[in-house]
Amino acid sequence: MSKPTAQSTSGHVAGSIGLSSGDVSHEGDLVVDGNILDGRRVTATGSIHVAGVIQAAIVSAGKDLRADGGITGRSKAECRAG
């Protein structure tokens, strides 16, 4: 069993990550209410939960990666977890 950390940080994106939001880098867990659109780079030291789809994007999670809508990367996506 792992020890709890003294400080837990979680981030939240209300909507999609696209051109208007730019790339996202976060210390801790990250929740995205929408999609991660083509060409974006998203990283988090903790888990990443995407309510929508991951398109042709680069996504890297230090822990778990979950995409409720799946990954539609068209051979261009790069998704890593752990």
N, C-alpha and C positions, 0 to 999 in steps of 0.2 A: 504494500500500500504506500502510495506516495504521500509525502508531507504536504499539507496545504501551504500555499505561499502567503506571505504577509500582505501582499497587495495584488488584487486581481484587476486587470484592465480589459475591458471589452469595448469594441467599437461597433457602430451601427450606421449603415448607409441606407437612407430611406429613398429607395428608387434604384435605378440602374447605374452602373459604372460605365461611362462612355466618354465621348469627346469633351463634353462640357465639364465633367468631373475630373478628367485626367487619370493618371495612374494613382494607385493607393498603396501605401505601405503603413502597416500598423503593428505596434507592440502589443501583443495579447490576442484575444479572440476577435473575430470580425463576422458580423452578420450583414448580408446584402439582401434587401427586400426584393430587388428586381433581378436583372441579368448582368452579366459581365460581357460587354460587347467587344467586337473585333478590335484587335490591336492594343488592348489595354494590358497593363502589367499590374497584378495585385499580389501583394505578399503580406503575410501575418506570421508572427512568431508562435501564435496559438492556432486554434482551429478556425476554419472558414466555412460558413454555412451560406449557400446561395439559394434563395427561394425560387429563382428562375433557372435559366440556362447559362452555361459558360460557352461562349462562342469561340472564335479563333483568337484566344487570349493566352497570356502566360500567367498561371496562377500557382503560387507556392505557399503551402501551409506548414508550419512547424509541427503541427499535430494532425488532426483529422481534416479532411476535405469532403464536403457534402454539397451536391448540386441536385436539388429536388426536380428540376426540369431536365437534367442530363447535361451531357457535353456534346455540342455540335461543332466541333473544331475544324471540320473539313480538312483534316491532315495538317493543320497549322497550329492547333492548340498544344500547349505544354502544361500539364497539370501534375503537381508533385505534392505529396503529403508525407509527414513523418520525419 
